[in-house]
Amino acid sequence: MSIENLEEIAQAMVATGKGIIAVDESTNTIRKRFEAAGVENTEENRRAYRELLLTAPGLGDHISGAILFDETIRQKTGDGTPLVDAMKKAGIIPGIKVDKGPVPLAGFPGDVVTEGLDGLRDRLKEYAQLGAQFAKWRAVINITEDNPSSTAIEANMHALARYAALCQEAGLVPMVEPEVVMDSADSTHDIDVSYDVHEAVLRSLFNALYEQNVMLEGTILKVSMVIAGKHSPEQASPEEVAEATVRVLKATVPASLPGIVFLSGGQSDAQATEHLDLINKLGPHPWPVSFSYGRALVAEALNVWSKDLKGNVAKAQAVVHERAKENGEAALGQWKKR
């Protein structure tokens, strides 16, 4: 696939007023979410739940793409249509999570590094054949008194860049996701520490992408917001979060990138939407700034569906559509508190 095609897909992923829904929880993560909601973790329930989300009427008005898990990209809707085909019909670009998750970084207690590069070339080729048009890889950066080490930052950004180069070789747009975690048990850092770590991580990331010959015009950045740790005694205001986030992105992210989407990790639904709205109210920015939310889009829908798996499908779909609509408004800086 040519760079023009990759650019086209990347631009469609951050189309005006649209964002990306993340339904890529591993089987282990979705088990925890299902258990909390009282839903049995069977393959059929996982399939039905993801079909419910991805086929919600009108979702394509506010959602440009969806990140899937390996199991999901191979599944069909209840009427036998491949899920990928149903998504494309709704105007939703299929994407796929390809990393194998974080493991401890040997020699650096408290730091982790994401695995999954071995065999990735062949996996990307298969995912492209299954209909994926973009992929996602998440690097996890922990903040404690001693973390992250510069080694952990470099190891994770190098892996992100190698993954991104392999994606583009396979004709897929890479979504690079360095997440600076704000909700672990040790997250007592203030917003200034968060800013410094984000700055170091993003500088390292774009250096690594440059070194690996990754074409930024065909790449999307998925990133955390500059936010104080969940257990910090000093919590920043939404306005301070928006201002610090814009400042660090303008200092580190090249203007040639087609777009930036935020993850919602650790934030409440309302916080994630309000922060995104305030960030866009500070625009215009050099790139579109939107969302790639998981929990902040689907948690309420799962709760509604769990009460009656057969009878509440339409209700749950209406909930996910409303959350997508609100975040679509926030991506334009036009959200109004309900």
FENUR-V226610 format. One line per field, one symbol per residue. ss: DSSP state (@ for helix, = for strand, . for the rest). psi: psi as a letter, one per 20 degrees, with the letter a starting at -180 (. if undefined). burial: # if it has 16 or more other C-alpha atoms within 10 Angstrom, else .. A space follows every 10 residues. Layout:
ss->???
psi->???
burial->???
This chain:
ss->..@@@@@@@@ @@@.....== ===...@@@@ @@@@@@@... ..@@@@@@@@ @@@@....@@ @.======.@ @@@..=.... .=@@@@@@@. ..=====... .===...... .===.....@ @@@@@@@@@. ...======= =........@ @@@@@@@@@@ @@@@@@@@@. ..======== .......... @@@@@@@@@@ @@@@@@@@@@ @....@@@== ===....... .......@@@ @@@@@@@@@@ @@......== ==......@@ @@@@@@@@@@ @......=== ===.@@@@@@ @@@@@@.... ..@@@@@@@@ @@@@@@@@@@ ........
psi->prhggggggg hhhkqpjqap polkprhggh ggggghikpp mrhghggggh gggijppjhi hiphrpprrg ghiirqrhjj pphgghghhj kppprppirj rqqpopinpi qrqprjhpjh ghghgghhhi jqirrqpppp oqpahiqqqh ggggghhggg hgggghghhi jqppopnooo pikrhjnjqa hggggggggg ghggghgggg hjkpohikqp ppqrqoqqqh jphnpqqhhh ggghggghgh ihpqiiphrp qqrioiqrgg ghggggghgh hiaqriqqob qmqegihigh gggghhhnhg ijghghhhgh gggggghhgh iikkppp.
burial->.....##.## ########## #####..... #.##..#.#. #....##### ######.### ########## .##.###... .######..# #########. ##..#....# #####.#... ...##.##.. ########## ####..###. .######### ########## ########## ###..##### #.###.###. ######.##. .#.####### ########## ##..##.#.# ######.##. .##...#### #######.#. .######### #.....#### ########## ######.... ..#..##### ########## #####...
